[in-house]
Amino acid sequence: MNGKASLSQQTISPFDIQPASTANPSSNRTDIRTYSLSPYLRHRFGSAAVAEMRYTHDAVASSAGGLLDSSNDSIRLSLDSGAAFRTVGWGWRYSRQDTDYDNANSLRMEETAASLRYLLTPRFALTSSVGYEKSNYLSLGAKPQGSFWQAGVSWAPTSRTNLEASAGHRYFGKSYSLLARHRARNTVWVVSYGDQISTTQSQFQVPASLDTSAFLNQMLQAGIPDDALRQQAVDKIIQDNGLPASLNTSVNSLTNRVFLEKRWQASVAINGARNTLLLSLFDTNRSAQTARAADTALLGAANLAQEDDTHQAGIDALWNWHPTSRTSLSAGLGYVRAESLATSLLTNTRTYRLALNRQFAPKLKGTLEYRHLQQEYNQPGRDVRENALTASLLLTF
């Protein structure tokens, strides 16, 4: 059984004011509440195959009156070859997702596929998959159903480096995927690309931000093989250095429309004796697949076109210096460029952060932080400047 729940604040639109602190009220922010429960059953047929059956129920609700609350039920069945099929591997999967919205038509997405994997060498394989998918939303373009295929490669030249890439075709056109990872003693590099049909509600269940803990966990994998001990080391690095839980990425714009998202992301983490550096770059394109009318209550009639086609690109970086065992200094910067291609609306957002952390006692920690936010619009009278100075004490017991 897997389960999770969250309560967070989320920017509604990248094309409106985005205060850096929740202390400043903003109509462009909403509370998002999510939960997910996922029981599953996995069975091994010796070395021949592995089968899994998984059911997931999740829900998303918000304080923004125009975003439709949703509940989702999905089932996934899979059967994959085991160790006995070393040269030629195979797999089969079936998934169905039913999403119910308040005061709107339900959404169903269904897919079945078969896959093959042929090992040319111990470290290089050819991959392929074929299948059929079907959705019931009213598309602005091609009917959302049809057969699909994908062909690619899987390459692991060393135990610390791997690459998976594929190209294919789905009902909306050409489709590509890429995942490249390299891990050294003190660094982790990741580059990824993917395209998918999605919704705002489903993306809240799988955030796109860079998870600091998971990234550092990969970096320490070779030096600390034990999972529990490695996670303890990661938690200590984050706590001692005052690192954030995640680095920012593109805004998951609130919309009730189904959209096609194409996303690039590149990230690196470097951890030294006294310095830690986290860097993430992203480029995201979204194209709406359903009609504007679904967003009337959320965005207003005058702003419906701004979510037709959007492009967001940016960078987020954090550097931390640990001069003593009790003191650390961190500096961060972020930049996001968001553009509505249908309306030519453009925003540039820059954030700067400088923080001093001091461990006064084993259970008492203090932080002094300065933040600066600068937002520029290509429309007159909307530019924003924000400065904030905060001091905090954290007592654990």
N, C-alpha and C positions, 0 to 999 in steps of 0.2 A: 504494500500500500504506500503510495506517495501522496502527500498532501501539503498545501501551503495556503497562506492567507496574507493579505497586505492591505495597508491603508496609506495612501500617499497623495501628494498634491501634484497636479499635472497642468502644464501650459495648454490652453485650448488651441491657440493658433500661433504660428511663428511670425505672422504678419501684424501682430498687435504687441502692446507693451509687455515686456517680460521681466519683472523685477527679480533681482538676484536673491533677495531675501523674502521669506514669508512674512516678515514683520511689516512689510509694506503691502497694504490691501490692493487688489487688482481684480478687475472683472474678467481678466484673461487667464484666470486660474480656477481650477475645480478640484474637488476631492474625488479620488478614485478608490473604490473598494473592490477587491477581488478575492476569490477563494477557489481552490481546486482540490478535488479528491480523485485519486486514480488507483483503484485496485487492479492488480494484474496477476496472471498465472503463467509461469514459465516451466516448460518440461523438456528434458533432454531424452532423445531416443538413442542412447548410447553415444557413439561417435558419428552416427549417421545424420542427425538433424536436431535442430532446436526449434521448438514451437512456443509462441507467446500469444496470449489473449489479454487485451487491456481495455478497460472501460474507464472513461474520464467524464466527470461532471464538473463544470466550472461556471462561474458567474461573474459579471462585471456590472457595477452600478456607479453612478456619479452624481454629484450635486449640480451639474450643469443640466438645466431643464431640457435642453434640446437634444442631448445625447441619449439615445435609446438604451435603457438597461437591457441586459441580455443574459440568458442562461443557455448553456451549451452541453449537449450530450454527444459523446463520440465513442466509437468502438474501433479497435484496430486488431486485426489478426495477421500473424506472420509465421512463416515456416522457412527456415534457412538451413542450408547444408552444414554439416559438422566437419570435424577434423578428418573424417574418412575421405572426404572429397577435397583433396589438396590441390590438384591441378585444375580441375573444373568445379567451381562452386556455383550454386544456384539458390534462388530465393523466390518467395511468393508473398505478396501482402495484399490486404484488403482493408480499406478504411471508409468510414461513413461518419459525417459530422452534421448534427442537426442543431441549429441555433434558433431560439425563440426570442423575439424582441417584443417589448411593450408597445402595443398599438401599431404594429407593422407586420408585414408578411414574414414568415419564417424563412430561414436559409438552409438549404441542404447541399453538401458537397460530398461526392462519393467517388472512390477511385479503387481500381484493382490493377495490379502490375506483376510481371514476372521478370526476373533478372538472371543474368549469367556473368560469371567472372572466370577468365582464363589466365592462368599463371604462366607467363612466358619464361620468367626466371624467378628465383626465390624473392626478388625484390621489385619485380615489375609485372603488372597484370593489366589485361584489357577488360573493360567492364561494359555492360549494355543492359538496357531494360526496355520493355514494351508494355503498354497497358491501355486502359480506357478510363476516362474521367467524365463526370457529369455534374453540373450544378444547376440550380433552378432559379437563379436571379435573372432579372430582365436586363440583358446586356445592351449597351449602346452600340456594340460592334458585333463580332462573330458570336454565334450561338455558343454558350459556355459548355460545350461537350464535344467529345471526339477522342480518337486514338492518339497516343503520344509515343515517342521513342527517345532514347538517349544513348549515346555511345561515348566512352571516355577511357581514361587510363588511371592507374593507381601505382605510384612509384614511391618506394622508401629506400633511398640510396644508403642511408645509415639508420641506426636505431633512434637517432635524434631528429631526423628530417623525414618528412613525408609530404607528398603532393597528390591531390585528387582533383581531376578536371574532367568535365564532360560537356557535350554539346548535343542539342536535340531539337525537337519541335513539339509544341503543344497547340491547342486550339487558338491561342492568342498570337502565335508566331514562333520565332526562334527562341530557344531557351538554353541558358548556359549556367554552369556552376563551377566554382573553384574554391579549394581549401588547401593552403600551403602553410606548413608549420616547420619551424626550426627551433631547437632548444639546445642551448649551450650551458656551461656551468653557471653563469650568472645572467643569462639573457634568454628571452623568449620572443620569437618573431612570428606573427600570424597575418596572413593575407587571405581575404575571402570575398567571394562574389556569389550572389544568388538572385533569382527572380521568382516571384510567387504571387498568386492571387490571395488577397487577405482583407481583413477588416480592422478598424481601430480596436474593437473589443478583443479580438483574438491576439493582437500584438501586445496588449497589456499583460497577457499570460506568459509571453516570451519576450521580455524586454531586449532591446537591441544595444543597450549600453554595455560598456566594457566592464565586466565584473573584476574588481581588483583582486579579490581573494582567489578566484579561479585562475587568474593570470599568474599570480605569484606561486600558486600551487604547482602549475606546470613547470615553472622555472626551477623549483626545488626538488622535482621528482627524482632526478638522478642521485642527488646527494642524500635525500631522506626517503628511502623506498617505502617505509611504513606510512600508511595513509593517515592514521590518527596523529602520529608524531609530526608529520609534515604539516597538517592543518594547524596544530598548535604553534609551529614555527611561523606559519603565515599570519595567524592572528596576532602574534607578538610583534611582527614587523609592522603590521597595520596600526596597532595600538601605540607602539613606541614612536612611530613616525607621524602619527596623526593623519594617515592616508584616508581618503574618502572611500566609501563602499564601491563606487563606480565612477568612471569618467563619463562626462556628458556626451551625447550624440545628437542626431537630428531629432527634432520635435515630432512625436507621434501625434500629428494633427488630428483633432477630434472631428470625425465625420461619420455619418450613417451610411455612406456609400461604400460599395465594394470597389477595390482598386487593385491595380497591378503595380507592384513595387519591385524596382531593380536597385540593388544596393552593393556598393563596394565598401570594404573596410580593411584598414591596415593598422596593426598595433605592435608595439614593442615595449618590453619591460626590461630594465637593466638594474641590477641590484649589486652594489659594491659594499665595501667595508663600512663606509660612512655616508654613501650617497645612494638614492633610489630615484630612478627616472621612469615615468610612465608616459607614453605618447600614443595617441590614437588619431587617425584620419578617416574620414568617411565621405561618401558621395551617394546620395539617395534620390531616385526619381520615382514619382508616383503619378499614375494615370487613372482617373476615375473610370469605372466600367459600368456604372449605373447612373440614373438620372439625378439632376440637381435637386429636385423637389424634396428629397429625403432630408436635406439639411436646412430647410426653410426656418424651422423653429430654433435651430442651433446657431446659424450664422446670420440669419436675416436675409430678406429678399435681395438686398443690394450687394451682398457679398457671396452669393452662391457660386459664381464663376471662379473664385480664387482657388478652389480645391480641384478644378478640372485636371490641371497638370501642374505639378509642383516639383521644384528641384532644391535640394538642400545639400550643402557641402561645408566641411569645416575641419577644425583641428582642435584637440584638447591635449594639454601637456601639464605634467606635474613633476616638479623636482623637489627632493627632500634631502637636506643635509643634517647629519647627526654628529655634531662636534664632540659631544660628551654623552655619557650613558643616560643623562637625565634631560638633556636639552636637544631640541630639533627645530630647524627652520625650514619651512616649505614655501615654495612659490609656484603659482599656477597661472596659466593663461588659456583662454579659449576664444575661438572665432567661428562664427556660423554665418553663412550667406544663404538666405532663403529667398526664392523667387517663385512667383506665380506666373507661369508662362502664358496663361490665358488672359490675365489682366495687366501684366507687366509690373505688378507690385513687387518691390524689392526691399529687403531689410538686411542690414549688416549688424551683427551683434558681437561685441568684444567684451570679455570679462577678464579681470586681473585679480589675483589673490595673493596675499602675503601673510603668513601666520607663524607665530612663535609658540612652541609647545614646551612646557616645563613640568617635569615630574617632581612635585614637592615632597611626596611621601609614597610608599608602596601603593596606597589606595587613593591618593589625591593628585590630580593633574589639572593644570591650568593652561588656558589658551588665549592669546591675544591675536586678533585677526583683523586685517584691513581688506576690503573688497571695493572694486570699482567696476561699474557697468556702463557701457556706452552703446546705445542703439541708434542707428541712422537709417532713415527711410527716404525713398525717392519721392515722397510727398511732403510738401511744406508744413511746418508746424507740428511735426510728430516726433522729432528727435528727443531722446531721453538720456539723461546722465544721472547716475546713482552712485553715492559713496556711503560706505558703512564701516564702522569700527565697532567690534564686539569683543567683550572679555567674558570668559566663562571658566567655571570650576566644575570638575567631574570627580565625585566621590563614589567609590564602589565599596560595597559591604555585603 
